[in-house]
Amino acid sequence: MMQWFHRMASPAWFYRFSGKLIPFLILTFTPLLIIGLYGGLVTAPSDYQQGDAFRIIYVHVPAAWMSLFIYIVMAVYAVITLIWRIKLAEILLISSAPVGVGFTILALATGSLWGKPMWGTWWSWDARLTSELLLLFLYLGVIGLYRAIEEKRTASRFVSILVLVGTVNIPIIHYSVEWWNTLHQGSTITLTEKPSMHIDMLIPLLMMAIAFKVFYGISLLIQARAELVEREFNSRWVRELVEENSDG
């Protein structure tokens, strides 16, 4: 196991390994997405209160979960960056940020579309919506700070500090419904209690959640490979890779 982790820290090995992994992830993601969407939009029964309008949860809820999940993953990479100074952790950290932006925007947009028929408004400055918007600004701040500093290893350390400071927003988002009076309903799925959703609604939601995680993996690897080549452009393994592709 330790040997595998040491290998993963090698830019050349990571680049080749991730290139082989991406097609497998795409083959996994595609059926998960199709089955999840079909189950959520077609076969799941209508909600007794919201009717078919509730079906937006099959995009909104997994996107909201992913917006938090990716930031937590970035915080782990930030700790590794600050303590062990592993270059690959720096690259995975910054490569996660654009994907986090996408999922956070998707969560906010679909939440707005859901909120209009349910609450009668596109937007409300309640605790969860406001803290989720702050999360978007944190993601954008990470990207902006990284691009503003020319020396990328220095940039990664400053970005890591920003990410760790921003983690205080994660529990605020998660517990905002319990701590304050918000428009959002409480969680229907928790680790400690039985889900309150009907099984025919729950399974497509979980399928979409897994599909979104696999999509994150695909996007992360693609972003990381591009960032890695840009950073290691003058390295011998990149020159050898260019020669291999030229010969091919």
HELIX and SHEET records of a PDB file:
HELIX    1   1 MET A    2  MET A    8  1                                   7    
HELIX    2   2 PRO A   11  TYR A   38  1                                  28    
HELIX    3   3 GLY A   39  THR A   43  3                                   5    
HELIX    4   4 ASP A   52  ILE A   56  5                                   5    
HELIX    5   5 ILE A   57  TRP A   84  1                                  28    
HELIX    6   6 LYS A   87  TRP A  119  1                                  33    
HELIX    7   7 ALA A  127  ALA A  148  1                                  22    
HELIX    8   8 LYS A  152  GLY A  166  1                                  15    
HELIX    9   9 ASN A  169  TRP A  179  1                                  11    
HELIX   10  10 ILE A  199  ARG A  231  1                                  33    
HELIX   11  11 ARG A  236  ASP A  247  1                                  12    
END                                                                             
